[in-house]
Amino acid sequence: MAPDAASALSYAIKFAWTAETYEVHSWMLLLALLRDEGGVSAQALSDCGLEDLYGAWHEVLWALNAAEGLLPRAFTANMAWARRARRVADGSLRFAAMAGRDKVRAHDLLLALAASEAVLPALFPDLDLSFERVRAAVEARAGERYVTPEELAGGGGALATADDIFA
């Protein structure tokens, strides 16, 4: 795992710990990516129209506070991962492999968030944060190409479904 991805995952875990939810959610991963305003992930989101990264961070934080099930819980030493957050973390491994790397970068987490189909559009419905658009922005910023399973099989570049990544 590259240092930027380790930092993002660490931030999300610390956020869940500090918030006393003891469960990492996908939105916490997004908060970590937005926090690094100079990183590939935040800059790619900016390229997609998310111009106010600081404001977006607060919007995600507000959404977390408004969401049901994120109330403080009794202390536990075990940190849990919400289903979608676990899928995003696992999916980032596949994106690293699609880029020909053996280490996950923070922008692999962003692509997994974009592929999950529910995270980015739910938070920013006024922007087109489709997987293909986020992928193009990440590829341009990172200077690398992600080769999807469909491209390897001779099909188009788009993922047929999110299950292609999270299966």
PyMOL commands that place a pseudoatom at each C-alpha (Angstrom):
pseudoatom trace, name=CA, resn=MET, resi=1, chain=A, elem=C, hetatm=0, pos=[0.000, 0.000, 0.000]
pseudoatom trace, name=CA, resn=ALA, resi=2, chain=A, elem=C, hetatm=0, pos=[1.359, 3.390, -0.989]
pseudoatom trace, name=CA, resn=PRO, resi=3, chain=A, elem=C, hetatm=0, pos=[1.677, 6.077, 1.704]
pseudoatom trace, name=CA, resn=ASP, resi=4, chain=A, elem=C, hetatm=0, pos=[-1.234, 8.165, 0.336]
pseudoatom trace, name=CA, resn=ALA, resi=5, chain=A, elem=C, hetatm=0, pos=[-3.628, 5.211, 0.503]
pseudoatom trace, name=CA, resn=ALA, resi=6, chain=A, elem=C, hetatm=0, pos=[-2.371, 4.204, 3.953]
pseudoatom trace, name=CA, resn=SER, resi=7, chain=A, elem=C, hetatm=0, pos=[-2.920, 7.761, 5.132]
pseudoatom trace, name=CA, resn=ALA, resi=8, chain=A, elem=C, hetatm=0, pos=[-6.475, 7.801, 3.734]
pseudoatom trace, name=CA, resn=LEU, resi=9, chain=A, elem=C, hetatm=0, pos=[-7.393, 4.487, 5.350]
pseudoatom trace, name=CA, resn=SER, resi=10, chain=A, elem=C, hetatm=0, pos=[-5.803, 5.559, 8.634]
pseudoatom trace, name=CA, resn=TYR, resi=11, chain=A, elem=C, hetatm=0, pos=[-7.752, 8.823, 8.589]
pseudoatom trace, name=CA, resn=ALA, resi=12, chain=A, elem=C, hetatm=0, pos=[-11.053, 7.001, 7.982]
pseudoatom trace, name=CA, resn=ILE, resi=13, chain=A, elem=C, hetatm=0, pos=[-10.354, 4.580, 10.839]
pseudoatom trace, name=CA, resn=LYS, resi=14, chain=A, elem=C, hetatm=0, pos=[-9.371, 7.399, 13.196]
pseudoatom trace, name=CA, resn=PHE, resi=15, chain=A, elem=C, hetatm=0, pos=[-12.488, 9.311, 12.161]
pseudoatom trace, name=CA, resn=ALA, resi=16, chain=A, elem=C, hetatm=0, pos=[-14.704, 6.331, 13.046]
pseudoatom trace, name=CA, resn=TRP, resi=17, chain=A, elem=C, hetatm=0, pos=[-12.863, 5.960, 16.336]
pseudoatom trace, name=CA, resn=THR, resi=18, chain=A, elem=C, hetatm=0, pos=[-13.107, 9.657, 17.234]
pseudoatom trace, name=CA, resn=ALA, resi=19, chain=A, elem=C, hetatm=0, pos=[-16.777, 9.791, 16.225]
pseudoatom trace, name=CA, resn=GLU, resi=20, chain=A, elem=C, hetatm=0, pos=[-17.312, 6.792, 18.525]
pseudoatom trace, name=CA, resn=THR, resi=21, chain=A, elem=C, hetatm=0, pos=[-19.174, 4.879, 15.820]
pseudoatom trace, name=CA, resn=TYR, resi=22, chain=A, elem=C, hetatm=0, pos=[-16.420, 2.244, 15.663]
pseudoatom trace, name=CA, resn=GLU, resi=23, chain=A, elem=C, hetatm=0, pos=[-17.468, 1.495, 12.101]
pseudoatom trace, name=CA, resn=VAL, resi=24, chain=A, elem=C, hetatm=0, pos=[-15.757, 2.829, 8.974]
pseudoatom trace, name=CA, resn=HIS, resi=25, chain=A, elem=C, hetatm=0, pos=[-18.181, 4.019, 6.287]
pseudoatom trace, name=CA, resn=SER, resi=26, chain=A, elem=C, hetatm=0, pos=[-17.481, 4.792, 2.640]
pseudoatom trace, name=CA, resn=TRP, resi=27, chain=A, elem=C, hetatm=0, pos=[-18.157, 8.477, 3.244]
pseudoatom trace, name=CA, resn=MET, resi=28, chain=A, elem=C, hetatm=0, pos=[-15.320, 8.500, 5.776]
pseudoatom trace, name=CA, resn=LEU, resi=29, chain=A, elem=C, hetatm=0, pos=[-13.013, 7.246, 3.038]
pseudoatom trace, name=CA, resn=LEU, resi=30, chain=A, elem=C, hetatm=0, pos=[-14.232, 10.084, 0.820]
pseudoatom trace, name=CA, resn=LEU, resi=31, chain=A, elem=C, hetatm=0, pos=[-13.540, 12.583, 3.617]
pseudoatom trace, name=CA, resn=ALA, resi=32, chain=A, elem=C, hetatm=0, pos=[-9.966, 11.306, 3.731]
pseudoatom trace, name=CA, resn=LEU, resi=33, chain=A, elem=C, hetatm=0, pos=[-9.556, 11.773, -0.022]
pseudoatom trace, name=CA, resn=LEU, resi=34, chain=A, elem=C, hetatm=0, pos=[-11.036, 15.288, 0.039]
pseudoatom trace, name=CA, resn=ARG, resi=35, chain=A, elem=C, hetatm=0, pos=[-8.771, 16.216, 2.941]
pseudoatom trace, name=CA, resn=ASP, resi=36, chain=A, elem=C, hetatm=0, pos=[-5.661, 15.835, 0.765]
pseudoatom trace, name=CA, resn=GLU, resi=37, chain=A, elem=C, hetatm=0, pos=[-6.473, 18.778, -1.524]
pseudoatom trace, name=CA, resn=GLY, resi=38, chain=A, elem=C, hetatm=0, pos=[-3.197, 18.411, -3.441]
pseudoatom trace, name=CA, resn=GLY, resi=39, chain=A, elem=C, hetatm=0, pos=[-3.627, 14.682, -4.035]
pseudoatom trace, name=CA, resn=VAL, resi=40, chain=A, elem=C, hetatm=0, pos=[-4.636, 13.045, -7.305]
pseudoatom trace, name=CA, resn=SER, resi=41, chain=A, elem=C, hetatm=0, pos=[-8.076, 12.107, -5.922]
pseudoatom trace, name=CA, resn=ALA, resi=42, chain=A, elem=C, hetatm=0, pos=[-9.069, 15.581, -4.803]
pseudoatom trace, name=CA, resn=GLN, resi=43, chain=A, elem=C, hetatm=0, pos=[-7.665, 17.164, -7.956]
pseudoatom trace, name=CA, resn=ALA, resi=44, chain=A, elem=C, hetatm=0, pos=[-9.519, 14.655, -10.153]
pseudoatom trace, name=CA, resn=LEU, resi=45, chain=A, elem=C, hetatm=0, pos=[-12.772, 15.473, -8.347]
pseudoatom trace, name=CA, resn=SER, resi=46, chain=A, elem=C, hetatm=0, pos=[-12.013, 19.137, -8.866]
pseudoatom trace, name=CA, resn=ASP, resi=47, chain=A, elem=C, hetatm=0, pos=[-11.506, 18.463, -12.582]
pseudoatom trace, name=CA, resn=CYS, resi=48, chain=A, elem=C, hetatm=0, pos=[-14.962, 16.837, -12.605]
pseudoatom trace, name=CA, resn=GLY, resi=49, chain=A, elem=C, hetatm=0, pos=[-16.562, 20.024, -11.277]
pseudoatom trace, name=CA, resn=LEU, resi=50, chain=A, elem=C, hetatm=0, pos=[-16.197, 19.709, -7.508]
pseudoatom trace, name=CA, resn=GLU, resi=51, chain=A, elem=C, hetatm=0, pos=[-14.547, 23.102, -7.231]
pseudoatom trace, name=CA, resn=ASP, resi=52, chain=A, elem=C, hetatm=0, pos=[-14.872, 23.799, -3.509]
pseudoatom trace, name=CA, resn=LEU, resi=53, chain=A, elem=C, hetatm=0, pos=[-13.088, 20.859, -1.894]
pseudoatom trace, name=CA, resn=TYR, resi=54, chain=A, elem=C, hetatm=0, pos=[-13.294, 22.392, 1.581]
pseudoatom trace, name=CA, resn=GLY, resi=55, chain=A, elem=C, hetatm=0, pos=[-17.033, 22.946, 1.172]
pseudoatom trace, name=CA, resn=ALA, resi=56, chain=A, elem=C, hetatm=0, pos=[-17.442, 19.431, -0.208]
pseudoatom trace, name=CA, resn=TRP, resi=57, chain=A, elem=C, hetatm=0, pos=[-15.631, 18.029, 2.844]
pseudoatom trace, name=CA, resn=HIS, resi=58, chain=A, elem=C, hetatm=0, pos=[-18.135, 19.807, 5.093]
pseudoatom trace, name=CA, resn=GLU, resi=59, chain=A, elem=C, hetatm=0, pos=[-21.045, 18.638, 2.952]
pseudoatom trace, name=CA, resn=VAL, resi=60, chain=A, elem=C, hetatm=0, pos=[-19.929, 15.021, 3.376]
pseudoatom trace, name=CA, resn=LEU, resi=61, chain=A, elem=C, hetatm=0, pos=[-19.435, 15.592, 7.096]
pseudoatom trace, name=CA, resn=TRP, resi=62, chain=A, elem=C, hetatm=0, pos=[-22.964, 17.010, 7.342]
pseudoatom trace, name=CA, resn=ALA, resi=63, chain=A, elem=C, hetatm=0, pos=[-24.324, 13.996, 5.448]
pseudoatom trace, name=CA, resn=LEU, resi=64, chain=A, elem=C, hetatm=0, pos=[-22.569, 11.663, 7.880]
pseudoatom trace, name=CA, resn=ASN, resi=65, chain=A, elem=C, hetatm=0, pos=[-24.090, 13.482, 10.826]
pseudoatom trace, name=CA, resn=ALA, resi=66, chain=A, elem=C, hetatm=0, pos=[-27.545, 13.399, 9.238]
pseudoatom trace, name=CA, resn=ALA, resi=67, chain=A, elem=C, hetatm=0, pos=[-27.355, 9.703, 8.289]
pseudoatom trace, name=CA, resn=GLU, resi=68, chain=A, elem=C, hetatm=0, pos=[-29.113, 7.164, 10.435]
pseudoatom trace, name=CA, resn=GLY, resi=69, chain=A, elem=C, hetatm=0, pos=[-27.039, 4.566, 12.206]
pseudoatom trace, name=CA, resn=LEU, resi=70, chain=A, elem=C, hetatm=0, pos=[-24.008, 6.754, 12.758]
pseudoatom trace, name=CA, resn=LEU, resi=71, chain=A, elem=C, hetatm=0, pos=[-24.779, 7.557, 16.346]
pseudoatom trace, name=CA, resn=PRO, resi=72, chain=A, elem=C, hetatm=0, pos=[-22.070, 7.082, 18.968]
pseudoatom trace, name=CA, resn=ARG, resi=73, chain=A, elem=C, hetatm=0, pos=[-22.003, 3.565, 20.365]
pseudoatom trace, name=CA, resn=ALA, resi=74, chain=A, elem=C, hetatm=0, pos=[-20.577, 2.011, 23.464]
pseudoatom trace, name=CA, resn=PHE, resi=75, chain=A, elem=C, hetatm=0, pos=[-16.822, 1.580, 23.329]
pseudoatom trace, name=CA, resn=THR, resi=76, chain=A, elem=C, hetatm=0, pos=[-15.478, -1.463, 21.585]
pseudoatom trace, name=CA, resn=ALA, resi=77, chain=A, elem=C, hetatm=0, pos=[-11.903, -2.345, 20.766]
pseudoatom trace, name=CA, resn=ASN, resi=78, chain=A, elem=C, hetatm=0, pos=[-12.999, -3.870, 17.450]
pseudoatom trace, name=CA, resn=MET, resi=79, chain=A, elem=C, hetatm=0, pos=[-13.229, -1.560, 14.464]
pseudoatom trace, name=CA, resn=ALA, resi=80, chain=A, elem=C, hetatm=0, pos=[-15.894, -2.712, 12.019]
pseudoatom trace, name=CA, resn=TRP, resi=81, chain=A, elem=C, hetatm=0, pos=[-16.203, -1.880, 8.332]
pseudoatom trace, name=CA, resn=ALA, resi=82, chain=A, elem=C, hetatm=0, pos=[-19.569, -1.075, 6.811]
pseudoatom trace, name=CA, resn=ARG, resi=83, chain=A, elem=C, hetatm=0, pos=[-20.373, -3.299, 3.835]
pseudoatom trace, name=CA, resn=ARG, resi=84, chain=A, elem=C, hetatm=0, pos=[-19.818, -0.629, 1.183]
pseudoatom trace, name=CA, resn=ALA, resi=85, chain=A, elem=C, hetatm=0, pos=[-16.585, 0.632, 2.784]
pseudoatom trace, name=CA, resn=ARG, resi=86, chain=A, elem=C, hetatm=0, pos=[-15.213, -2.914, 2.834]
pseudoatom trace, name=CA, resn=ARG, resi=87, chain=A, elem=C, hetatm=0, pos=[-16.165, -3.340, -0.826]
pseudoatom trace, name=CA, resn=VAL, resi=88, chain=A, elem=C, hetatm=0, pos=[-14.462, -0.058, -1.720]
pseudoatom trace, name=CA, resn=ALA, resi=89, chain=A, elem=C, hetatm=0, pos=[-11.268, -1.051, 0.077]
pseudoatom trace, name=CA, resn=ASP, resi=90, chain=A, elem=C, hetatm=0, pos=[-11.304, -4.469, -1.603]
pseudoatom trace, name=CA, resn=GLY, resi=91, chain=A, elem=C, hetatm=0, pos=[-12.155, -2.931, -4.991]
pseudoatom trace, name=CA, resn=SER, resi=92, chain=A, elem=C, hetatm=0, pos=[-9.193, -0.580, -4.754]
pseudoatom trace, name=CA, resn=LEU, resi=93, chain=A, elem=C, hetatm=0, pos=[-6.948, -3.660, -4.930]
pseudoatom trace, name=CA, resn=ARG, resi=94, chain=A, elem=C, hetatm=0, pos=[-8.468, -4.523, -8.291]
pseudoatom trace, name=CA, resn=PHE, resi=95, chain=A, elem=C, hetatm=0, pos=[-7.970, -0.988, -9.568]
pseudoatom trace, name=CA, resn=ALA, resi=96, chain=A, elem=C, hetatm=0, pos=[-4.318, -1.057, -8.570]
pseudoatom trace, name=CA, resn=ALA, resi=97, chain=A, elem=C, hetatm=0, pos=[-3.955, -4.267, -10.580]
pseudoatom trace, name=CA, resn=MET, resi=98, chain=A, elem=C, hetatm=0, pos=[-5.764, -2.673, -13.552]
pseudoatom trace, name=CA, resn=ALA, resi=99, chain=A, elem=C, hetatm=0, pos=[-3.140, 0.083, -13.480]
pseudoatom trace, name=CA, resn=GLY, resi=100, chain=A, elem=C, hetatm=0, pos=[-0.370, -2.532, -13.402]
pseudoatom trace, name=CA, resn=ARG, resi=101, chain=A, elem=C, hetatm=0, pos=[0.689, -1.772, -9.834]
pseudoatom trace, name=CA, resn=ASP, resi=102, chain=A, elem=C, hetatm=0, pos=[1.067, -3.997, -6.833]
pseudoatom trace, name=CA, resn=LYS, resi=103, chain=A, elem=C, hetatm=0, pos=[0.444, -1.131, -4.393]
pseudoatom trace, name=CA, resn=VAL, resi=104, chain=A, elem=C, hetatm=0, pos=[-2.873, 0.605, -3.840]
pseudoatom trace, name=CA, resn=ARG, resi=105, chain=A, elem=C, hetatm=0, pos=[-2.847, 4.387, -4.260]
pseudoatom trace, name=CA, resn=ALA, resi=106, chain=A, elem=C, hetatm=0, pos=[-5.450, 6.778, -2.850]
pseudoatom trace, name=CA, resn=HIS, resi=107, chain=A, elem=C, hetatm=0, pos=[-6.885, 7.371, -6.318]
pseudoatom trace, name=CA, resn=ASP, resi=108, chain=A, elem=C, hetatm=0, pos=[-7.617, 3.633, -6.548]
pseudoatom trace, name=CA, resn=LEU, resi=109, chain=A, elem=C, hetatm=0, pos=[-9.909, 4.166, -3.558]
pseudoatom trace, name=CA, resn=LEU, resi=110, chain=A, elem=C, hetatm=0, pos=[-11.582, 7.028, -5.438]
pseudoatom trace, name=CA, resn=LEU, resi=111, chain=A, elem=C, hetatm=0, pos=[-12.183, 4.822, -8.473]
pseudoatom trace, name=CA, resn=ALA, resi=112, chain=A, elem=C, hetatm=0, pos=[-13.687, 2.152, -6.238]
pseudoatom trace, name=CA, resn=LEU, resi=113, chain=A, elem=C, hetatm=0, pos=[-15.951, 4.801, -4.701]
pseudoatom trace, name=CA, resn=ALA, resi=114, chain=A, elem=C, hetatm=0, pos=[-16.976, 5.913, -8.191]
pseudoatom trace, name=CA, resn=ALA, resi=115, chain=A, elem=C, hetatm=0, pos=[-17.613, 2.317, -9.274]
pseudoatom trace, name=CA, resn=SER, resi=116, chain=A, elem=C, hetatm=0, pos=[-19.776, 1.637, -6.214]
pseudoatom trace, name=CA, resn=GLU, resi=117, chain=A, elem=C, hetatm=0, pos=[-22.534, 3.681, -7.911]
pseudoatom trace, name=CA, resn=ALA, resi=118, chain=A, elem=C, hetatm=0, pos=[-24.035, 4.936, -4.688]
pseudoatom trace, name=CA, resn=VAL, resi=119, chain=A, elem=C, hetatm=0, pos=[-21.454, 7.101, -2.970]
pseudoatom trace, name=CA, resn=LEU, resi=120, chain=A, elem=C, hetatm=0, pos=[-20.520, 10.024, -5.200]
pseudoatom trace, name=CA, resn=PRO, resi=121, chain=A, elem=C, hetatm=0, pos=[-23.901, 10.562, -6.945]
pseudoatom trace, name=CA, resn=ALA, resi=122, chain=A, elem=C, hetatm=0, pos=[-25.712, 10.430, -3.595]
pseudoatom trace, name=CA, resn=LEU, resi=123, chain=A, elem=C, hetatm=0, pos=[-23.505, 13.134, -2.130]
pseudoatom trace, name=CA, resn=PHE, resi=124, chain=A, elem=C, hetatm=0, pos=[-23.131, 15.339, -5.196]
pseudoatom trace, name=CA, resn=PRO, resi=125, chain=A, elem=C, hetatm=0, pos=[-26.238, 14.768, -7.357]
pseudoatom trace, name=CA, resn=ASP, resi=126, chain=A, elem=C, hetatm=0, pos=[-25.738, 18.024, -9.259]
pseudoatom trace, name=CA, resn=LEU, resi=127, chain=A, elem=C, hetatm=0, pos=[-22.412, 16.823, -10.718]
pseudoatom trace, name=CA, resn=ASP, resi=128, chain=A, elem=C, hetatm=0, pos=[-21.755, 14.073, -13.227]
pseudoatom trace, name=CA, resn=LEU, resi=129, chain=A, elem=C, hetatm=0, pos=[-19.446, 11.910, -11.155]
pseudoatom trace, name=CA, resn=SER, resi=130, chain=A, elem=C, hetatm=0, pos=[-19.989, 8.765, -13.187]
pseudoatom trace, name=CA, resn=PHE, resi=131, chain=A, elem=C, hetatm=0, pos=[-17.334, 6.096, -13.125]
pseudoatom trace, name=CA, resn=GLU, resi=132, chain=A, elem=C, hetatm=0, pos=[-16.124, 6.863, -16.652]
pseudoatom trace, name=CA, resn=ARG, resi=133, chain=A, elem=C, hetatm=0, pos=[-15.814, 10.584, -15.963]
pseudoatom trace, name=CA, resn=VAL, resi=134, chain=A, elem=C, hetatm=0, pos=[-13.946, 10.066, -12.684]
pseudoatom trace, name=CA, resn=ARG, resi=135, chain=A, elem=C, hetatm=0, pos=[-11.767, 7.429, -14.328]
pseudoatom trace, name=CA, resn=ALA, resi=136, chain=A, elem=C, hetatm=0, pos=[-10.782, 9.828, -17.131]
pseudoatom trace, name=CA, resn=ALA, resi=137, chain=A, elem=C, hetatm=0, pos=[-9.927, 12.550, -14.604]
pseudoatom trace, name=CA, resn=VAL, resi=138, chain=A, elem=C, hetatm=0, pos=[-7.861, 10.162, -12.465]
pseudoatom trace, name=CA, resn=GLU, resi=139, chain=A, elem=C, hetatm=0, pos=[-6.021, 8.804, -15.501]
pseudoatom trace, name=CA, resn=ALA, resi=140, chain=A, elem=C, hetatm=0, pos=[-5.190, 12.342, -16.642]
pseudoatom trace, name=CA, resn=ARG, resi=141, chain=A, elem=C, hetatm=0, pos=[-4.000, 13.443, -13.179]
pseudoatom trace, name=CA, resn=ALA, resi=142, chain=A, elem=C, hetatm=0, pos=[-2.105, 10.258, -12.329]
pseudoatom trace, name=CA, resn=GLY, resi=143, chain=A, elem=C, hetatm=0, pos=[-0.649, 9.795, -15.796]
pseudoatom trace, name=CA, resn=GLU, resi=144, chain=A, elem=C, hetatm=0, pos=[-1.542, 6.119, -15.880]
pseudoatom trace, name=CA, resn=ARG, resi=145, chain=A, elem=C, hetatm=0, pos=[-4.077, 3.944, -17.664]
pseudoatom trace, name=CA, resn=TYR, resi=146, chain=A, elem=C, hetatm=0, pos=[-6.538, 1.552, -16.052]
pseudoatom trace, name=CA, resn=VAL, resi=147, chain=A, elem=C, hetatm=0, pos=[-7.240, -1.469, -18.234]
pseudoatom trace, name=CA, resn=THR, resi=148, chain=A, elem=C, hetatm=0, pos=[-10.647, -2.897, -17.297]
pseudoatom trace, name=CA, resn=PRO, resi=149, chain=A, elem=C, hetatm=0, pos=[-11.546, -6.584, -17.636]
pseudoatom trace, name=CA, resn=GLU, resi=150, chain=A, elem=C, hetatm=0, pos=[-13.862, -5.637, -20.537]
pseudoatom trace, name=CA, resn=GLU, resi=151, chain=A, elem=C, hetatm=0, pos=[-10.981, -4.014, -22.404]
pseudoatom trace, name=CA, resn=LEU, resi=152, chain=A, elem=C, hetatm=0, pos=[-8.834, -7.106, -21.885]
pseudoatom trace, name=CA, resn=ALA, resi=153, chain=A, elem=C, hetatm=0, pos=[-11.648, -9.267, -23.250]
pseudoatom trace, name=CA, resn=GLY, resi=154, chain=A, elem=C, hetatm=0, pos=[-11.937, -7.044, -26.323]
pseudoatom trace, name=CA, resn=GLY, resi=155, chain=A, elem=C, hetatm=0, pos=[-15.083, -5.213, -25.300]
pseudoatom trace, name=CA, resn=GLY, resi=156, chain=A, elem=C, hetatm=0, pos=[-15.593, -1.561, -24.509]
pseudoatom trace, name=CA, resn=GLY, resi=157, chain=A, elem=C, hetatm=0, pos=[-13.840, 0.274, -21.723]
pseudoatom trace, name=CA, resn=ALA, resi=158, chain=A, elem=C, hetatm=0, pos=[-16.807, 0.696, -19.422]
pseudoatom trace, name=CA, resn=LEU, resi=159, chain=A, elem=C, hetatm=0, pos=[-17.546, -1.653, -16.588]
pseudoatom trace, name=CA, resn=ALA, resi=160, chain=A, elem=C, hetatm=0, pos=[-20.755, -3.577, -17.241]
pseudoatom trace, name=CA, resn=THR, resi=161, chain=A, elem=C, hetatm=0, pos=[-21.773, -3.410, -13.576]
pseudoatom trace, name=CA, resn=ALA, resi=162, chain=A, elem=C, hetatm=0, pos=[-20.249, -2.601, -10.225]
pseudoatom trace, name=CA, resn=ASP, resi=163, chain=A, elem=C, hetatm=0, pos=[-20.166, -6.349, -9.662]
pseudoatom trace, name=CA, resn=ASP, resi=164, chain=A, elem=C, hetatm=0, pos=[-17.295, -6.484, -12.159]
pseudoatom trace, name=CA, resn=ILE, resi=165, chain=A, elem=C, hetatm=0, pos=[-15.181, -4.827, -9.487]
pseudoatom trace, name=CA, resn=PHE, resi=166, chain=A, elem=C, hetatm=0, pos=[-16.801, -5.973, -6.266]
pseudoatom trace, name=CA, resn=ALA, resi=167, chain=A, elem=C, hetatm=0, pos=[-17.672, -9.587, -7.101]
for i in range(1, 167): cmd.bond("trace and resi %d" % i, "trace and resi %d" % (i + 1))
show_as sticks, trace
zoom trace
